[in-house]
Amino acid sequence: MFRKTLLYALAVALVAFVMTAQAADESQQLRIGAVMPLTGALQAYGETSVKGIKLAVEEINEAGGVLGEPIELEVADAQTKPQAGVEAANKLVNIDGVHAIIGAMGSGVAIPIALSVAKPSKVPQISPSATSPEVTTLDDDGFMFRTTASDAFQGVAMAQAAMEHGVDKTAVIYVNNDYGKGLADSFTEEFEAMGGEVTNTVAYEEKQASYRSALQKLWGDGSTQNLVVVAYVDDGETVLRQSLEGAMFDNFILSDGMKSKKLIEDLGADVMAGNIGTDAQPPEGSEAAERMKQAYADKYGENPPEPYIDNSYDAVYLFALAAQKAGSTDGEAIRDALREVSNPPGEEIIPGEWAKALELLEAGEEVNWTGAGGDEDFDENGDISSPFAVWQYTEEGTIETLRVFDPAKE
């Protein structure tokens, strides 16, 4: 009798468990996973971008959530490493059950996640900062998008910025990954087309104690004082320090991965002053950008100079709009709705206007997201185009934007 009672109780418990699991699977609560570099070479960018993601989640939840439920956010550390990033994404999808992925930040991590996790799991992915041109032609079944422009455009912007600042001859050093090679190749092609000369090019491996031999090769006969540095902050700092210590290059043209107050703190404002760089930025005077910046400052007390905070923030809104538009948290449904909510036609939605978006979508109206990072109209490859900024380190220890322009139109 006891055995029958026990078996009956176990059967009831099993049915209850299955029903609970099914109910969880059928829940319309949107779960977003953020695979961000909380450690490693891109840590400085990961920390600030996660704050942008959390700000967007908070705004949406306070204004009604998605499909009547608050967004649930799970954050995992990509460590700025491909294997760690893939493992983190797998956990988010297969254990935490996320419906969409934001990240990773580096192309060398975002691409393996797209091919190994997002595509086979049918989970849409938006990277806020994977700029490699390789992303455009990736065989990802349409599951990968990005809210920043390809380095095919940033290379053009860097070349134009270099020429504007009197640089017509330079060497190039780049991190040996998809991001570094793509941007270095794009810069070189455009710079030489404009009549510039690239004297030497060297790829470097990450996390080396010394880059002196690479710098000596680049320096050659000392015919140029200019060096293009396509790098992340940690290794890039070593490159700059050892170049200066060796009395080699003293004028640097820097990629977006080298825009950080950490270089000012570690090397000194006087050392960094005058060096220029480029990164994707929204058009000047953008109401969407200003709204997000103000909300970020109100919550966290400052607007740091690190890039991609706005692009990360925008990714949350895009996933939320797509799920609300589709009426579902299914990955394929979200993927298919992303272009519908990001491209014209439709009523413009900008940061902080989730309540307005809900009202329009529930009424069957079309919406068009204009983000803090720009228009972000996804093309057939999940790419966007955006303006770029030329910025400069100053003697006062700040990073000043010199101008914002569209390299494709100049």
Secondary structure by P-SEA (a helix, b strand, c coil): caaaaaaaaaaaaaaaaaaaaaaaaaccbbbbbbbccccccaaaaaaaaaaaaaaaaaaaaaacccccccbbbbbbbccccaaaaaaaaaaaccccccccccccccaaaaaaaaacccccccbbbbbccccccccccccccccbbbccccaaaaaaaaaaaaaaaccccbbbbbcccaaaaaaaaaaaaaaaaacccccbbbbbbcccccaaaaaaaaaccccccbbbbbcccaaaaaaaaaaaaaccccccccccccccccccccccccccccccbbbbbcccccaaaaaaaaaaaaaccccccccaaaaaaaaaaaaaaaaaaaccccaaaaaaacccccccccccccccaaaaaaaaaaabbbbbbbccccccccccccbbbbbbbbbbbccccbbbbccccccccc
